[in-house]
Amino acid sequence: MAETLPRPVLVVGTGLLGTFLALALRRHDVEVLLADRNPEHLRTATGLGAGRVHAGERVGLAVVAVPPDHIGSEIARLLAETDAVVTDVGSVKTAPLAELAGVTGTDRYVGGHPMAGSERSGPLAATPSLFDGRPWAVTPHAASSTAATSAVEELARVAGASVVRLSPEEHDAAVARTSHLPHLLAVLVAG
């Protein structure tokens, strides 16, 4: 299954989801490179066996697993600095896509959102089986290439997830109904 995945895979952001994903890929002997601005997260993730520190080598697939307000700029940076397929694991797809207007290489970007998580945070909360059997939304946009879309779908499958293909707009509407709205209501009730 993992034979068609572009390699090595770079995971940018070694918090909970980034480390979960890296560990899931390592189960299938996928070479994983890690990057993070937080040296403690990076040290912990490498110590857990999630991969090795990225030292500038060429990558085949880059996964952005950073806080939501940095996703668009990180995708743009990776599209400019690499020739890799780029995806992310953020819960919103249209906002980062809007930030990419006018950026070269957007045909290599396909959004992704694993529908899994934990109430815990950080790399120490990660286990390689979080995505097993869980849905993973793959959200190609109008300019996404077929090859990039296939690569992101393969990433989800190798991580153990079930692929669900949606447009970025369909994804955001579905997440708003099933996740964001109930969360907002809970906050209002608690307040």
Sequence and secondary structure as in RCSB ss.txt:
>XXXX:A:sequence
MAETLPRPVLVVGTGLLGTFLALALRRHDVEVLLADRNPEHLRTATGLGAGRVHAGERVGLAVVAVPPDHIGSEI
ARLLAETDAVVTDVGSVKTAPLAELAGVTGTDRYVGGHPMAGSERSGPLAATPSLFDGRPWAVTPHAASSTAATS
AVEELARVAGASVVRLSPEEHDAAVARTSHLPHLLAVLVAG
>XXXX:A:secstr
 GGGS SSEEEE  SHHHHHHHHHHHTTT  EEEE S HHHHHHHHHTTS EE  S   SEEEE S GGGHHHHH
HHHHHH  SEEEE  S SHHHHHHTTT TTGGGB EEEES   SS SGGG  TTTTTT EEEEE  TT  HHHHH
HHHHHHHHTT EEEE  HHHHHHHHIIIIIHHHHHHHHHH 
